[in-house]
Amino acid sequence: MKTELKACKKCKGLYERDGKKEPVCPDHPDERLTAEWYGFIFIQDPVNSTVASRMGITREGKYAIKVRQ
Ligand SMILES: [Zn+2]
């Protein structure tokens, strides 16, 4: 089964389609998520991750490296 991850343009968070429901970013529910993203990182410990702080990530999860705006 193909997983369809979509990225939030604001925070670059990646979210999975849940059944027939389109994914929604919990921080930016008004933002349309996009399938046009590249790269992939999983942030497990945002508090102690230099990558997370550099990207402004405060929550554990999957993130896109680049999101086409
Ligand atoms: Zn977001």
N, CA, C, O and the ligand as a Tripos MOL2 file, in Angstrom:
@<TRIPOS>MOLECULE
protein
  277   275    70     0     0
PROTEIN
NO_CHARGES

@<TRIPOS>ATOM
      1 N           0.8380   -1.1940    0.0000 N.3       1 MET1
      2 CA          0.0000    0.0000    0.0000 C.3       1 MET1
      3 C           0.8770    1.2500    0.0000 C.2       1 MET1
      4 O           1.8490    1.3550    0.7480 O.2       1 MET1
      5 N           0.5120    2.1660   -0.8390 N.am      2 LYS2
      6 CA          1.2840    3.4000   -0.9310 C.3       2 LYS2
      7 C           0.8500    4.3610    0.1760 C.2       2 LYS2
      8 O          -0.3370    4.6270    0.3600 O.2       2 LYS2
      9 N           1.8250    4.8650    0.8960 N.am      3 THR3
     10 CA          1.5120    5.8530    1.9180 C.3       3 THR3
     11 C           1.5580    7.2270    1.2790 C.2       3 THR3
     12 O           2.5130    7.5860    0.5920 O.2       3 THR3
     13 N           0.5180    7.9710    1.5200 N.am      4 GLU4
     14 CA          0.4970    9.3130    0.9500 C.3       4 GLU4
     15 C           0.7210   10.3430    2.0440 C.2       4 GLU4
     16 O          -0.1720   10.6690    2.8250 O.2       4 GLU4
     17 N           1.9370   10.8340    2.0670 N.am      5 LEU5
     18 CA          2.2610   11.8500    3.0540 C.3       5 LEU5
     19 C           2.1600   13.2160    2.4110 C.2       5 LEU5
     20 O           2.5960   13.4230    1.2780 O.2       5 LEU5
     21 N           1.5870   14.1330    3.1400 N.am      6 LYS6
     22 CA          1.5160   15.5060    2.6450 C.3       6 LYS6
     23 C           2.1400   16.4470    3.6530 C.2       6 LYS6
     24 O           2.1090   16.2100    4.8610 O.2       6 LYS6
     25 N           2.7050   17.5150    3.1300 N.am      7 ALA7
     26 CA          3.4660   18.4250    3.9760 C.3       7 ALA7
     27 C           2.7350   19.7350    4.1750 C.2       7 ALA7
     28 O           2.1210   20.2690    3.2520 O.2       7 ALA7
     29 N           2.8110   20.2470    5.4040 N.am      8 CYS8
     30 CA          2.2900   21.5740    5.7100 C.3       8 CYS8
     31 C           3.2950   22.6060    5.2020 C.2       8 CYS8
     32 O           4.4930   22.4890    5.4590 O.2       8 CYS8
     33 N           2.8050   23.6130    4.4830 N.am      9 LYS9
     34 CA          3.7050   24.6190    3.9210 C.3       9 LYS9
     35 C           4.2920   25.5240    4.9950 C.2       9 LYS9
     36 O           5.3410   26.1340    4.7870 O.2       9 LYS9
     37 N           3.6410   25.6120    6.1130 N.am     10 LYS10
     38 CA          4.1240   26.5140    7.1590 C.3      10 LYS10
     39 C           5.1770   25.8680    8.0420 C.2      10 LYS10
     40 O           6.2370   26.4510    8.2690 O.2      10 LYS10
     41 N           4.8970   24.6680    8.5430 N.am     11 CYS11
     42 CA          5.8240   24.0690    9.4990 C.3      11 CYS11
     43 C           6.5670   22.8600    8.9300 C.2      11 CYS11
     44 O           7.4060   22.2750    9.6150 O.2      11 CYS11
     45 N           6.2670   22.4800    7.6820 N.am     12 LYS12
     46 CA          6.9180   21.3540    7.0210 C.3      12 LYS12
     47 C           6.6060   20.0060    7.6560 C.2      12 LYS12
     48 O           7.2420   19.0060    7.3210 O.2      12 LYS12
     49 N           5.6640   19.9630    8.5410 N.am     13 GLY13
     50 CA          5.2500   18.6930    9.1260 C.3      13 GLY13
     51 C           4.6280   17.7910    8.0640 C.2      13 GLY13
     52 O           3.9150   18.2610    7.1770 O.2      13 GLY13
     53 N           4.9040   16.4950    8.1610 N.am     14 LEU14
     54 CA          4.3440   15.5340    7.2180 C.3      14 LEU14
     55 C           3.2070   14.7780    7.8740 C.2      14 LEU14
     56 O           3.3360   14.2920    8.9970 O.2      14 LEU14
     57 N           2.1030   14.6820    7.1740 N.am     15 TYR15
     58 CA          0.9370   14.0130    7.7340 C.3      15 TYR15
     59 C           0.3780   13.0150    6.7340 C.2      15 TYR15
     60 O           0.3980   13.2310    5.5220 O.2      15 TYR15
     61 N          -0.1150   11.9300    7.2750 N.am     16 GLU16
     62 CA         -0.5970   10.8320    6.4680 C.3      16 GLU16
     63 C          -2.0940   10.9210    6.2770 C.2      16 GLU16
     64 O          -2.8190   11.3520    7.1730 O.2      16 GLU16
     65 N          -2.5540   10.5150    5.1100 N.am     17 ARG17
     66 CA         -3.9790   10.4340    4.8620 C.3      17 ARG17
     67 C          -4.5800    9.3530    5.7600 C.2      17 ARG17
     68 O          -4.0520    8.2460    5.8670 O.2      17 ARG17
     69 N          -5.6690    9.6940    6.3860 N.am     18 ASP18
     70 CA         -6.3060    8.7660    7.3100 C.3      18 ASP18
     71 C          -7.6070    8.2680    6.6790 C.2      18 ASP18
     72 O          -8.6350    8.9440    6.7380 O.2      18 ASP18
     73 N          -7.5510    7.0980    6.0850 N.am     19 GLY19
     74 CA         -8.7060    6.5780    5.3740 C.3      19 GLY19
     75 C          -9.0530    7.4940    4.2120 C.2      19 GLY19
     76 O          -8.2220    7.7050    3.3280 O.2      19 GLY19
     77 N         -10.2510    8.0370    4.1940 N.am     20 LYS20
     78 CA        -10.6470    8.9210    3.1010 C.3      20 LYS20
     79 C         -10.4530   10.3710    3.4670 C.2      20 LYS20
     80 O         -10.6590   11.2650    2.6460 O.2      20 LYS20
     81 N         -10.0520   10.6000    4.7110 N.am     21 LYS21
     82 CA         -9.8930   11.9770    5.1680 C.3      21 LYS21
     83 C          -8.5570   12.5500    4.7170 C.2      21 LYS21
     84 O          -7.5160   11.9110    4.8750 O.2      21 LYS21
     85 N          -8.5870   13.7410    4.1620 N.am     22 GLU22
     86 CA         -7.3470   14.4240    3.8010 C.3      22 GLU22
     87 C          -6.5940   14.7870    5.0760 C.2      22 GLU22
     88 O          -7.2090   15.1480    6.0790 O.2      22 GLU22
     89 N          -5.2570   14.6910    5.0420 N.am     23 PRO23
     90 CA         -4.5020   15.0540    6.2430 C.3      23 PRO23
     91 C          -4.5910   16.5430    6.5440 C.2      23 PRO23
     92 O          -4.6770   17.3690    5.6360 O.2      23 PRO23
     93 N          -4.5690   16.8690    7.8220 N.am     24 VAL24
     94 CA         -4.6270   18.2670    8.2520 C.3      24 VAL24
     95 C          -3.5300   18.4850    9.2850 C.2      24 VAL24
     96 O          -3.3140   17.6450   10.1580 O.2      24 VAL24
     97 N          -2.8480   19.6010    9.1830 N.am     25 CYS25
     98 CA         -1.8420   19.9370   10.1770 C.3      25 CYS25
     99 C          -2.5460   20.4560   11.4280 C.2      25 CYS25
    100 O          -3.3350   21.3970   11.3350 O.2      25 CYS25
    101 N          -2.2800   19.8670   12.5990 N.am     26 PRO26
    102 CA         -2.9670   20.3140   13.8160 C.3      26 PRO26
    103 C          -2.6090   21.7510   14.2000 C.2      26 PRO26
    104 O          -3.3910   22.4230   14.8720 O.2      26 PRO26
    105 N          -1.4390   22.2230   13.7790 N.am     27 ASP27
    106 CA         -1.0450   23.6010   14.1070 C.3      27 ASP27
    107 C          -1.6070   24.6120   13.1150 C.2      27 ASP27
    108 O          -1.8540   25.7660   13.4650 O.2      27 ASP27
    109 N          -1.8080   24.1700   11.8720 N.am     28 HIS28
    110 CA         -2.2860   25.0740   10.8290 C.3      28 HIS28
    111 C          -3.4460   24.4290   10.0690 C.2      28 HIS28
    112 O          -3.3050   24.0670    8.9010 O.2      28 HIS28
    113 N          -4.5840   24.2900   10.7340 N.am     29 PRO29
    114 CA         -5.7230   23.5860   10.1080 C.3      29 PRO29
    115 C          -6.2700   24.2850    8.8710 C.2      29 PRO29
    116 O          -6.9710   23.6590    8.0770 O.2      29 PRO29
    117 N          -5.9690   25.5600    8.6900 N.am     30 ASP30
    118 CA         -6.4670   26.2730    7.5100 C.3      30 ASP30
    119 C          -5.5390   26.1440    6.3150 C.2      30 ASP30
    120 O          -5.8820   26.5420    5.2020 O.2      30 ASP30
    121 N          -4.3640   25.5860    6.5530 N.am     31 GLU31
    122 CA         -3.3640   25.4870    5.4930 C.3      31 GLU31
    123 C          -3.6210   24.2390    4.6530 C.2      31 GLU31
    124 O          -3.8220   23.1540    5.1990 O.2      31 GLU31
    125 N          -3.6170   24.3850    3.3330 N.am     32 ARG32
    126 CA         -3.7460   23.2040    2.4800 C.3      32 ARG32
    127 C          -2.4030   22.4900    2.4420 C.2      32 ARG32
    128 O          -1.3700   23.1170    2.2050 O.2      32 ARG32
    129 N          -2.4130   21.1910    2.6720 N.am     33 LEU33
    130 CA         -1.1630   20.4360    2.6360 C.3      33 LEU33
    131 C          -0.8150   20.0960    1.1930 C.2      33 LEU33
    132 O          -1.6950   19.9710    0.3410 O.2      33 LEU33
    133 N           0.4750   19.9490    0.9340 N.am     34 THR34
    134 CA          0.9260   19.7120   -0.4200 C.3      34 THR34
    135 C           1.7140   18.4160   -0.5410 C.2      34 THR34
    136 O           2.4170   18.0150    0.3870 O.2      34 THR34
    137 N           1.5890   17.7700   -1.6910 N.am     35 ALA35
    138 CA          2.3570   16.5530   -1.9590 C.3      35 ALA35
    139 C           3.7160   16.8970   -2.5630 C.2      35 ALA35
    140 O           4.5310   16.0080   -2.8090 O.2      35 ALA35
    141 N           3.9630   18.1990   -2.8030 N.am     36 GLU36
    142 CA          5.2150   18.6300   -3.4360 C.3      36 GLU36
    143 C           6.2750   18.9450   -2.4010 C.2      36 GLU36
    144 O           6.5450   20.1040   -2.0830 O.2      36 GLU36
    145 N           6.8590   17.8980   -1.8920 N.am     37 TRP37
    146 CA          7.9130   18.0890   -0.9040 C.3      37 TRP37
    147 C           9.0290   17.1060   -1.1800 C.2      37 TRP37
    148 O           8.8370   16.1010   -1.8640 O.2      37 TRP37
    149 N          10.2100   17.4090   -0.6370 N.am     38 TYR38
    150 CA         11.3900   16.6060   -0.9010 C.3      38 TYR38
    151 C          12.1410   16.3630    0.3980 C.2      38 TYR38
    152 O          12.1540   17.2080    1.2940 O.2      38 TYR38
    153 N          12.7630   15.2040    0.4850 N.am     39 GLY39
    154 CA         13.5520   14.9000    1.6750 C.3      39 GLY39
    155 C          12.6470   14.5340    2.8260 C.2      39 GLY39
    156 O          11.4380   14.7660    2.7850 O.2      39 GLY39
    157 N          13.2330   13.9680    3.8360 N.am     40 PHE40
    158 CA         12.4270   13.4130    4.9060 C.3      40 PHE40
    159 C          13.2830   13.2690    6.1460 C.2      40 PHE40
    160 O          14.3530   12.6630    6.0870 O.2      40 PHE40
    161 N          12.8440   13.8030    7.2530 N.am     41 ILE41
    162 CA         13.5370   13.5300    8.5150 C.3      41 ILE41
    163 C          12.5150   13.2000    9.5800 C.2      41 ILE41
    164 O          11.3720   13.6550    9.5570 O.2      41 ILE41
    165 N          12.9740   12.3930   10.5080 N.am     42 PHE42
    166 CA         12.1190   12.0780   11.6430 C.3      42 PHE42
    167 C          12.7570   12.6930   12.8830 C.2      42 PHE42
    168 O          13.8750   12.3340   13.2520 O.2      42 PHE42
    169 N          12.0620   13.6000   13.5120 N.am     43 ILE43
    170 CA         12.5580   14.2470   14.7220 C.3      43 ILE43
    171 C          11.9670   13.5200   15.9260 C.2      43 ILE43
    172 O          10.7530   13.4880   16.1270 O.2      43 ILE43
    173 N          12.8610   12.9410   16.7130 N.am     44 GLN44
    174 CA         12.4000   12.1460   17.8430 C.3      44 GLN44
    175 C          12.4760   12.9460   19.1380 C.2      44 GLN44
    176 O          11.6380   12.8020   20.0280 O.2      44 GLN44
    177 N          13.4880   13.7800   19.2200 N.am     45 ASP45
    178 CA         13.7370   14.5200   20.4540 C.3      45 ASP45
    179 C          14.0230   15.9780   20.1020 C.2      45 ASP45
    180 O          15.1770   16.4070   20.1010 O.2      45 ASP45
    181 N          12.9640   16.7400   19.8030 N.am     46 PRO46
    182 CA         13.1480   18.1010   19.2980 C.3      46 PRO46
    183 C          13.9110   19.0110   20.2570 C.2      46 PRO46
    184 O          14.5870   19.9420   19.8200 O.2      46 PRO46
    185 N          13.8100   18.7540   21.5440 N.am     47 VAL47
    186 CA         14.4690   19.6280   22.5250 C.3      47 VAL47
    187 C          15.9910   19.5330   22.4080 C.2      47 VAL47
    188 O          16.6950   20.5350   22.5390 O.2      47 VAL47
    189 N          16.4840   18.3340   22.1640 N.am     48 ASN48
    190 CA         17.9300   18.1260   22.1270 C.3      48 ASN48
    191 C          18.4760   17.9480   20.7180 C.2      48 ASN48
    192 O          19.6280   17.5470   20.5520 O.2      48 ASN48
    193 N          17.6780   18.2350   19.7120 N.am     49 SER49
    194 CA         18.1280   18.0550   18.3380 C.3      49 SER49
    195 C          18.5220   19.3920   17.7280 C.2      49 SER49
    196 O          17.7250   20.3300   17.6940 O.2      49 SER49
    197 N          19.7760   19.4730   17.2380 N.am     50 THR50
    198 CA         20.2170   20.7190   16.6020 C.3      50 THR50
    199 C          19.4760   20.9310   15.2920 C.2      50 THR50
    200 O          19.1720   22.0650   14.9210 O.2      50 THR50
    201 N          19.1830   19.8310   14.5880 N.am     51 VAL51
    202 CA         18.4370   19.9410   13.3350 C.3      51 VAL51
    203 C          17.0590   20.5370   13.6040 C.2      51 VAL51
    204 O          16.5940   21.4200   12.8840 O.2      51 VAL51
    205 N          16.4190   20.0350   14.6550 N.am     52 ALA52
    206 CA         15.0790   20.5110   14.9960 C.3      52 ALA52
    207 C          15.0980   21.9900   15.3500 C.2      52 ALA52
    208 O          14.2410   22.7480   14.8950 O.2      52 ALA52
    209 N          16.0620   22.4060   16.1540 N.am     53 SER53
    210 CA         16.0860   23.8130   16.5440 C.3      53 SER53
    211 C          16.4140   24.6950   15.3480 C.2      53 SER53
    212 O          15.9180   25.8180   15.2500 O.2      53 SER53
    213 N          17.2560   24.1880   14.4280 N.am     54 ARG54
    214 CA         17.5850   24.9670   13.2430 C.3      54 ARG54
    215 C          16.3630   25.1310   12.3430 C.2      54 ARG54
    216 O          16.1990   26.1580   11.6850 O.2      54 ARG54
    217 N          15.5070   24.1050   12.3210 N.am     55 MET55
    218 CA         14.3200   24.1710   11.4770 C.3      55 MET55
    219 C          13.1240   24.7510   12.2230 C.2      55 MET55
    220 O          12.0520   24.9230   11.6420 O.2      55 MET55
    221 N          13.3020   25.0500   13.4970 N.am     56 GLY56
    222 CA         12.2020   25.6110   14.2730 C.3      56 GLY56
    223 C          11.1540   24.5790   14.6450 C.2      56 GLY56
    224 O           9.9810   24.9110   14.8140 O.2      56 GLY56
    225 N          11.5720   23.3360   14.7700 N.am     57 ILE57
    226 CA         10.6440   22.2520   15.0800 C.3      57 ILE57
    227 C          10.5930   22.0370   16.5850 C.2      57 ILE57
    228 O          11.6320   21.8890   17.2300 O.2      57 ILE57
    229 N           9.4070   22.0190   17.1380 N.am     58 THR58
    230 CA          9.2570   21.8330   18.5830 C.3      58 THR58
    231 C           8.5070   20.5620   18.9240 C.2      58 THR58
    232 O           8.3740   20.2140   20.0970 O.2      58 THR58
    233 N           8.0190   19.8710   17.9190 N.am     59 ARG59
    234 CA          7.2140   18.6870   18.1730 C.3      59 ARG59
    235 C           7.8280   17.4720   17.4820 C.2      59 ARG59
    236 O           8.3460   17.5720   16.3700 O.2      59 ARG59
    237 N           7.7610   16.3230   18.1560 N.am     60 GLU60
    238 CA          8.2360   15.0890   17.5670 C.3      60 GLU60
    239 C           7.3980   14.7240   16.3490 C.2      60 GLU60
    240 O           6.1820   14.9170   16.3440 O.2      60 GLU60
    241 N           8.0500   14.1980   15.3220 N.am     61 GLY61
    242 CA          7.2810   13.7680   14.1550 C.3      61 GLY61
    243 C           8.1040   13.7340   12.8940 C.2      61 GLY61
    244 O           9.3290   13.8510   12.9290 O.2      61 GLY61
    245 N           7.4200   13.5730   11.7780 N.am     62 LYS62
    246 CA          8.0720   13.5190   10.4720 C.3      62 LYS62
    247 C           8.0070   14.8770    9.8140 C.2      62 LYS62
    248 O           6.9870   15.5640    9.8640 O.2      62 LYS62
    249 N           9.1050   15.2510    9.2010 N.am     63 TYR63
    250 CA          9.1560   16.5620    8.5490 C.3      63 TYR63
    251 C           9.8120   16.4620    7.1770 C.2      63 TYR63
    252 O          10.6840   15.6260    6.9410 O.2      63 TYR63
    253 N           9.3790   17.3190    6.3020 N.am     64 ALA64
    254 CA         10.0030   17.4150    4.9790 C.3      64 ALA64
    255 C          11.1860   18.3650    5.0720 C.2      64 ALA64
    256 O          11.1450   19.3460    5.8140 O.2      64 ALA64
    257 N          12.2520   18.0700    4.3090 N.am     65 ILE65
    258 CA         13.3880   18.9790    4.2690 C.3      65 ILE65
    259 C          13.0030   20.2250    3.4570 C.2      65 ILE65
    260 O          13.2900   21.3550    3.8520 O.2      65 ILE65
    261 N          12.3530   19.9920    2.3240 N.am     66 LYS66
    262 CA         11.9730   21.0910    1.4460 C.3      66 LYS66
    263 C          10.5160   20.9610    1.0650 C.2      66 LYS66
    264 O          10.0480   19.8750    0.7220 O.2      66 LYS66
    265 N           9.8010   22.0680    1.1250 N.am     67 VAL67
    266 CA          8.4110   22.0730    0.6890 C.3      67 VAL67
    267 C           8.2670   23.1390   -0.3820 C.2      67 VAL67
    268 O           8.6710   24.2850   -0.1880 O.2      67 VAL67
    269 N           7.6930   22.7580   -1.5030 N.am     68 ARG68
    270 CA          7.5070   23.7320   -2.5720 C.3      68 ARG68
    271 C           6.3620   24.6700   -2.1900 C.2      68 ARG68
    272 O           5.2480   24.2300   -1.9060 O.2      68 ARG68
    273 N           6.6590   25.9580   -2.1910 N.am     69 GLN69
    274 CA          5.6610   26.9510   -1.7920 C.3      69 GLN69
    275 C           4.7880   27.3490   -2.9680 C.2      69 GLN69
    276 O           3.8900   28.1770   -2.8180 O.2      69 GLN69
    277 ZN          1.7360   23.1880    9.9870 Zn       70 ZN70
@<TRIPOS>BOND
     1     1     2 1
     2     2     3 1
     3     3     4 2
     4     3     5 am
     5     5     6 1
     6     6     7 1
     7     7     8 2
     8     7     9 am
     9     9    10 1
    10    10    11 1
    11    11    12 2
    12    11    13 am
    13    13    14 1
    14    14    15 1
    15    15    16 2
    16    15    17 am
    17    17    18 1
    18    18    19 1
    19    19    20 2
    20    19    21 am
    21    21    22 1
    22    22    23 1
    23    23    24 2
    24    23    25 am
    25    25    26 1
    26    26    27 1
    27    27    28 2
    28    27    29 am
    29    29    30 1
    30    30    31 1
    31    31    32 2
    32    31    33 am
    33    33    34 1
    34    34    35 1
    35    35    36 2
    36    35    37 am
    37    37    38 1
    38    38    39 1
    39    39    40 2
    40    39    41 am
    41    41    42 1
    42    42    43 1
    43    43    44 2
    44    43    45 am
    45    45    46 1
    46    46    47 1
    47    47    48 2
    48    47    49 am
    49    49    50 1
    50    50    51 1
    51    51    52 2
    52    51    53 am
    53    53    54 1
    54    54    55 1
    55    55    56 2
    56    55    57 am
    57    57    58 1
    58    58    59 1
    59    59    60 2
    60    59    61 am
    61    61    62 1
    62    62    63 1
    63    63    64 2
    64    63    65 am
    65    65    66 1
    66    66    67 1
    67    67    68 2
    68    67    69 am
    69    69    70 1
    70    70    71 1
    71    71    72 2
    72    71    73 am
    73    73    74 1
    74    74    75 1
    75    75    76 2
    76    75    77 am
    77    77    78 1
    78    78    79 1
    79    79    80 2
    80    79    81 am
    81    81    82 1
    82    82    83 1
    83    83    84 2
    84    83    85 am
    85    85    86 1
    86    86    87 1
    87    87    88 2
    88    87    89 am
    89    89    90 1
    90    90    91 1
    91    91    92 2
    92    91    93 am
    93    93    94 1
    94    94    95 1
    95    95    96 2
    96    95    97 am
    97    97    98 1
    98    98    99 1
    99    99   100 2
   100    99   101 am
   101   101   102 1
   102   102   103 1
   103   103   104 2
   104   103   105 am
   105   105   106 1
   106   106   107 1
   107   107   108 2
   108   107   109 am
   109   109   110 1
   110   110   111 1
   111   111   112 2
   112   111   113 am
   113   113   114 1
   114   114   115 1
   115   115   116 2
   116   115   117 am
   117   117   118 1
   118   118   119 1
   119   119   120 2
   120   119   121 am
   121   121   122 1
   122   122   123 1
   123   123   124 2
   124   123   125 am
   125   125   126 1
   126   126   127 1
   127   127   128 2
   128   127   129 am
   129   129   130 1
   130   130   131 1
   131   131   132 2
   132   131   133 am
   133   133   134 1
   134   134   135 1
   135   135   136 2
   136   135   137 am
   137   137   138 1
   138   138   139 1
   139   139   140 2
   140   139   141 am
   141   141   142 1
   142   142   143 1
   143   143   144 2
   144   143   145 am
   145   145   146 1
   146   146   147 1
   147   147   148 2
   148   147   149 am
   149   149   150 1
   150   150   151 1
   151   151   152 2
   152   151   153 am
   153   153   154 1
   154   154   155 1
   155   155   156 2
   156   155   157 am
   157   157   158 1
   158   158   159 1
   159   159   160 2
   160   159   161 am
   161   161   162 1
   162   162   163 1
   163   163   164 2
   164   163   165 am
   165   165   166 1
   166   166   167 1
   167   167   168 2
   168   167   169 am
   169   169   170 1
   170   170   171 1
   171   171   172 2
   172   171   173 am
   173   173   174 1
   174   174   175 1
   175   175   176 2
   176   175   177 am
   177   177   178 1
   178   178   179 1
   179   179   180 2
   180   179   181 am
   181   181   182 1
   182   182   183 1
   183   183   184 2
   184   183   185 am
   185   185   186 1
   186   186   187 1
   187   187   188 2
   188   187   189 am
   189   189   190 1
   190   190   191 1
   191   191   192 2
   192   191   193 am
   193   193   194 1
   194   194   195 1
   195   195   196 2
   196   195   197 am
   197   197   198 1
   198   198   199 1
   199   199   200 2
   200   199   201 am
   201   201   202 1
   202   202   203 1
   203   203   204 2
   204   203   205 am
   205   205   206 1
   206   206   207 1
   207   207   208 2
   208   207   209 am
   209   209   210 1
   210   210   211 1
   211   211   212 2
   212   211   213 am
   213   213   214 1
   214   214   215 1
   215   215   216 2
   216   215   217 am
   217   217   218 1
   218   218   219 1
   219   219   220 2
   220   219   221 am
   221   221   222 1
   222   222   223 1
   223   223   224 2
   224   223   225 am
   225   225   226 1
   226   226   227 1
   227   227   228 2
   228   227   229 am
   229   229   230 1
   230   230   231 1
   231   231   232 2
   232   231   233 am
   233   233   234 1
   234   234   235 1
   235   235   236 2
   236   235   237 am
   237   237   238 1
   238   238   239 1
   239   239   240 2
   240   239   241 am
   241   241   242 1
   242   242   243 1
   243   243   244 2
   244   243   245 am
   245   245   246 1
   246   246   247 1
   247   247   248 2
   248   247   249 am
   249   249   250 1
   250   250   251 1
   251   251   252 2
   252   251   253 am
   253   253   254 1
   254   254   255 1
   255   255   256 2
   256   255   257 am
   257   257   258 1
   258   258   259 1
   259   259   260 2
   260   259   261 am
   261   261   262 1
   262   262   263 1
   263   263   264 2
   264   263   265 am
   265   265   266 1
   266   266   267 1
   267   267   268 2
   268   267   269 am
   269   269   270 1
   270   270   271 1
   271   271   272 2
   272   271   273 am
   273   273   274 1
   274   274   275 1
   275   275   276 2
@<TRIPOS>SUBSTRUCTURE
     1 MET1         2 RESIDUE 1 A MET
     2 LYS2         6 RESIDUE 1 A LYS
     3 THR3        10 RESIDUE 1 A THR
     4 GLU4        14 RESIDUE 1 A GLU
     5 LEU5        18 RESIDUE 1 A LEU
     6 LYS6        22 RESIDUE 1 A LYS
     7 ALA7        26 RESIDUE 1 A ALA
     8 CYS8        30 RESIDUE 1 A CYS
     9 LYS9        34 RESIDUE 1 A LYS
    10 LYS10       38 RESIDUE 1 A LYS
    11 CYS11       42 RESIDUE 1 A CYS
    12 LYS12       46 RESIDUE 1 A LYS
    13 GLY13       50 RESIDUE 1 A GLY
    14 LEU14       54 RESIDUE 1 A LEU
    15 TYR15       58 RESIDUE 1 A TYR
    16 GLU16       62 RESIDUE 1 A GLU
    17 ARG17       66 RESIDUE 1 A ARG
    18 ASP18       70 RESIDUE 1 A ASP
    19 GLY19       74 RESIDUE 1 A GLY
    20 LYS20       78 RESIDUE 1 A LYS
    21 LYS21       82 RESIDUE 1 A LYS
    22 GLU22       86 RESIDUE 1 A GLU
    23 PRO23       90 RESIDUE 1 A PRO
    24 VAL24       94 RESIDUE 1 A VAL
    25 CYS25       98 RESIDUE 1 A CYS
    26 PRO26      102 RESIDUE 1 A PRO
    27 ASP27      106 RESIDUE 1 A ASP
    28 HIS28      110 RESIDUE 1 A HIS
    29 PRO29      114 RESIDUE 1 A PRO
    30 ASP30      118 RESIDUE 1 A ASP
    31 GLU31      122 RESIDUE 1 A GLU
    32 ARG32      126 RESIDUE 1 A ARG
    33 LEU33      130 RESIDUE 1 A LEU
    34 THR34      134 RESIDUE 1 A THR
    35 ALA35      138 RESIDUE 1 A ALA
    36 GLU36      142 RESIDUE 1 A GLU
    37 TRP37      146 RESIDUE 1 A TRP
    38 TYR38      150 RESIDUE 1 A TYR
    39 GLY39      154 RESIDUE 1 A GLY
    40 PHE40      158 RESIDUE 1 A PHE
    41 ILE41      162 RESIDUE 1 A ILE
    42 PHE42      166 RESIDUE 1 A PHE
    43 ILE43      170 RESIDUE 1 A ILE
    44 GLN44      174 RESIDUE 1 A GLN
    45 ASP45      178 RESIDUE 1 A ASP
    46 PRO46      182 RESIDUE 1 A PRO
    47 VAL47      186 RESIDUE 1 A VAL
    48 ASN48      190 RESIDUE 1 A ASN
    49 SER49      194 RESIDUE 1 A SER
    50 THR50      198 RESIDUE 1 A THR
    51 VAL51      202 RESIDUE 1 A VAL
    52 ALA52      206 RESIDUE 1 A ALA
    53 SER53      210 RESIDUE 1 A SER
    54 ARG54      214 RESIDUE 1 A ARG
    55 MET55      218 RESIDUE 1 A MET
    56 GLY56      222 RESIDUE 1 A GLY
    57 ILE57      226 RESIDUE 1 A ILE
    58 THR58      230 RESIDUE 1 A THR
    59 ARG59      234 RESIDUE 1 A ARG
    60 GLU60      238 RESIDUE 1 A GLU
    61 GLY61      242 RESIDUE 1 A GLY
    62 LYS62      246 RESIDUE 1 A LYS
    63 TYR63      250 RESIDUE 1 A TYR
    64 ALA64      254 RESIDUE 1 A ALA
    65 ILE65      258 RESIDUE 1 A ILE
    66 LYS66      262 RESIDUE 1 A LYS
    67 VAL67      266 RESIDUE 1 A VAL
    68 ARG68      270 RESIDUE 1 A ARG
    69 GLN69      274 RESIDUE 1 A GLN
    70 ZN70       277 GROUP 0 **** ****
